[in-house]
Amino acid sequence: MFLGIDVSKKSLDVALIRDHPKPLHKVFTNDAAGHGELLAWLNQHGDQTVHACLEATGTWAQNVALALHEAGHVVSLVNPAQIHAFARTGLKRTKTDKADALLIARFCQMHLPPAWTPASPQVQQLQGLVRRLEHLEEMLTIENNRLGAGGVQGLVKESLEEHIAYLNGQIEKTRRQIKDHIDQNPDLKQQAQLLESIPGIGATTAALLLAELGDISHFDNARQVAAFAGLVPRIRESGTSVRGRSRLSKMGSSRLRKSLYFPAITALRFNPLIKAFGLRLSAQGKSKMLIVGAAMRKLLHLAYGVLKSGIPFDPDFVAQTA
């Protein structure tokens, strides 16, 4: 049986394809009670393992995916871009939650995407802390912009200043919690030290990479890691007339891409390997943004290399084997 789930903040629209001409549809709440009802509903309609597919939409999908996995079902978290492309191939015109759930179920049945494995509890905790830090920093930027916009005075200004002070305190607290969590877990600490051996990657970026990549053994090679982050180039060529400029595919984790932008700029100045790489691209007439994107991808390749090998970054060794 194949289960497609259209996930939203409050609800789960599901479609179940069985050995029956007509699929089943139902809606559950996206909370612990709803997840239990979903599992009970699946048991009512067969005792076999279900292959469930969900779009990878972050925390909204994470809990129901975990509930299904722990119940013994196969779970696949699919890039939303793949579902959208699948919809176009079928000339899909209907856009409802019910129709989307069935579309996801049919994608699962046809393509059998690989099974998802949840991260270890240590990595899940780190991911929660890292994402909390990101949200706090976003709120701080918004409040600072409001305060700096001018025309703010009196009680409103006082409220903004109090909130900014609170957010700064929470940011520092969360950073300490991230550091303590990594230090208290030997595996995470060793991996963080390996990543920080790469010029351009500091403690903050190392923590985010560990949180978002999870178990590096799930990737077969560095290119898969780059694809996961949406950092592989998208080529636009057709016949002799179309020669579009290559761009990043961006079909992957926007959080990873965002985290690597400034480290890549730093690496282009201070990482001897990436600096030489950037100079070669510049000599070929490549644009500044293309060079930065290539440096981001190179940094991720290096990160995969040190994590996979367990050996700190050595520019001389890498240059000899490149």
N, C-alpha and C positions, 0 to 999 in steps of 0.2 A: 504494500500500500504506500501511496505517496501523499504527503501532506504539504500543502502550501499555506503559509501564514503571512497575511498582510498585517504588519505591526504598526500600531500607533501608540501614543502615550497612554491612553486609557483602555484600548480595546484590541482584541485579536480577532480578525476575520479569517476563518480557516476554510479550506476546501480539501476534502479527502477523496482521492481517486482509488477505487477498489476494483475487484474483478466484477464489475457491474457497469452497465452502460451509463448510469446516472451518478455523478459525483455528489457527495454530501457537503452541505454548507452549514456553518454555525458561527456564532459570535460569542466570545468569552471576554471577561474583563482581564486587563493586563496587570494582574496582581497575583499574590500567592494563592488566593482562593480560586481565581479564574484558571490558574495553571493546574491546580488539582482537578477542577471540573473538566478541563481539556483532557487530562490523562485518563480520567474515568470514562469520558465519552469515547476515547480511542479504544479502551478495553471493551466497551460495549459492541464495537463494530469489528472485532477480530482480535485474536490472540497473537498475531504475528508482529514482528518488529516493523515499525513505520520508518520510512525515510522522509524526514521533515526538512523543508527548505524555508529559510527566512532571508530577507535582505539584511545585509550587515549595516544596521542603523544604530550602532552604539548601544548605550545602556538600556534602551527600550526593548531591544531584542535579546540582550544578554541573559536576563533572568529566565525567560521562557525557554531559551535554548539550553540553559543549564538544567532546568527541570526535566526537559525531554531526554537529555543525555543521561541524567542520573536514573531515569526510569528505564534505560536500556535501549532507547530508540537511537537511530542514526540521525545526526543533525548536520546540515550544511548551511553555513553562513555565506551568502552569495553577494558579490558586488552588485549594487543596484544597476550599474551600467549594463551588466550582462542581461538582466531581466528586461531592461528597456530595449536593448538590441533584439532580444528574442521576441518582444511584442511587435517590433517593426517588421520582422520577417513574416509574422502571421497577419500583417495588416490589421492589427487590433485597433478598433475604434472606440470601444466601450471603456470608460474609465470610472470604475466604482471599486470600493473595497472588496466586494464579493468577486467581481471579475478579476481583480488583481490577485486575489488569493488563488483562484483557479489557474491563472496564468503561471504563477510561481510553482504550483503543483505540477503542471504540464511540463514546465522547464525541468523540474526535478526528475520526472519520469523519463524525459527524452535524453537528458545530458548526464544524469547520475553524477552530480558534482561531488568532490571529495568530502569525506567526513571531517567535521570540526572537532577538535579536542580542546576542552577548556584549559586555561592557564592554571598553573599551580596556585594554591592559596597565597603564597608569598608574592607572586607576580600580580595576582588580582588585587591584593592590598596595595602594592606599589602603583598599579594603574589607577586605582581610586584616588590615591594621594596626588599623583601627578596631574590627573584631570581636575581635581579640586584646586590645585595651585593655578592651573590655566584659567579656570573660571574666576578665581579671585583676582588674578591680574587683569582679566578683561573688565571686571567690575571697577577696578581701580582706575583703569584708563578712562572709562566712561565718566566716572565722578570727577577726575582731574580735568577732563575736557569741559564738563559743566562749570566747574569752578573757574577755569581759565577763559571761559567765553565772554566774561564781562557782564555787567548789569546784575550780578548776584550780590545781594547784601542782606543785612539783618539776620533774621532767624534761618532763612534758607542757606545763607553762607555758613552760619554756625553749624547747621545740620550737615552740610557737605563736608566741612572740615572734620567734624566728629566721625563721620562715616569713613573718610579717607584714612584717618588715624587708626580706626578699627581695622580696616582692610589691610593696612600696612602691617599691623600686629599679627593678623591672621596669616598673611603671606609669610612672614618670618617664622611663625610657628609651624606652618605646613612644610616649609623648607627644612626645618630642623627634624620634623617627623620623617621626611623622605630620607634624609641623611642617616638618621638613627635606624630606620627600617633596613636600609641597605647594609649598614655596618653590622647589624645584628643577624644578618643572613649571609653566611660565608660564601655561598654560590653567587649571590647577587653582588657581594662586595668584590669578589675576584673578577666578575664580568665587568663591573663598573671600572675597576682599575685597568683592565685590558682596553676598554673603550677610551679612557682618559689618556692612554699612552699615545693616542693619535692626535697630533697637533690640529687644533680646530674643534675638538670635542672636549667640552668641559663637563663638570659634574651634573649640571642641569640637563644638558643634552643626553648624557650617558643614561641618566635615570629615565628620561622619556623613551629612549631607544629600547631599554630593557623592558619597560612597561608595555610598549606598543608592539614590539616584535615577539615577545614571549619566548618560547623554547625555539632556539635557532635551528635545532635539528629538524624542525618541520619544513625547512626550506632545503631544497636539493643543491642550490647554487646561489651565487650572488645576484644573478639576473632575476631570479624569482623574488628575492628580497626587494630589488629595485622596482619590479612590477607591482609588488604589494604596496609600495609607497607611491605608485603612479609616476615613477621617475624614468621609465623607459621612453625612448623617442617614438613619436608617431609620424610615420613617413607618408607624405601625400604625393604619389607618383602614379601616372596612368598614361600608357602609350608614350608618345613623343611630345605631347602638348602640355601635360600637367606635370609641373615640377614645383610643388609647393614647398615652403620652408618647413623643415621638421620641427615639431614642438613636443613638449612633454605630454604624455598621454593623460595624466591626471586622473586615471581610472584606478584609484587606490586611496590610501590613507592620507587625507589632507593634513592631519595632525603631524604625521611624519615629515611631510614636505615643508610645512611651516617651521618645524623645529630645526630643519637642516639649512635654512636659507642663510642666516647670519653665521653659523659655523662654517659654511662653505666660503663665504666672503673672507672670514678670518684665515681659513686654510689656504686660500689663494695667495695670501701674503706670507704666511708663516710655516705652512707644511711644504717641505722641499719637493716632495713628489707631486702634489697637486699644483704647486706654484709653477713647476716646469710644464705640467700638463696644460695649465691655463695659458702660459706663454706660447705654447705650440698652437693652440686653438686661435689665439689672438693673431699670430703670424699668418694664419690661414684666412684671416678676415672674418672670423666668426663674431657675432654680436655679443655684447656684454652679458645679456640675459641668458643666451645660449651657453656661454662659458660658465656662468653661475650654476645653471641647471646641470651641466656636465660635472661640475665640481661636487654638487650635492650627491649625484649618483656615485661618483668616485668615492666620496666619504662613506657612503652606505656600503659599497663594495669592501672597503677597508674594514669597516665595522664587522661585517660578516666574516671576513678573513681572520681577525683576531679572536672573535668569539668561537669560531669553528675550530681553530687550531689551538687555542689556549695560549698563544704566544704573543707577547706585547708587540706593538708596531715597531718595525725596524725599517727606515727608509732605504737603507742600502740593500737589504735583503729583497724588499719589494721591487726596487728598481731592477735588480738582477733577474727577477722572475717574471717581470711584466712583459 
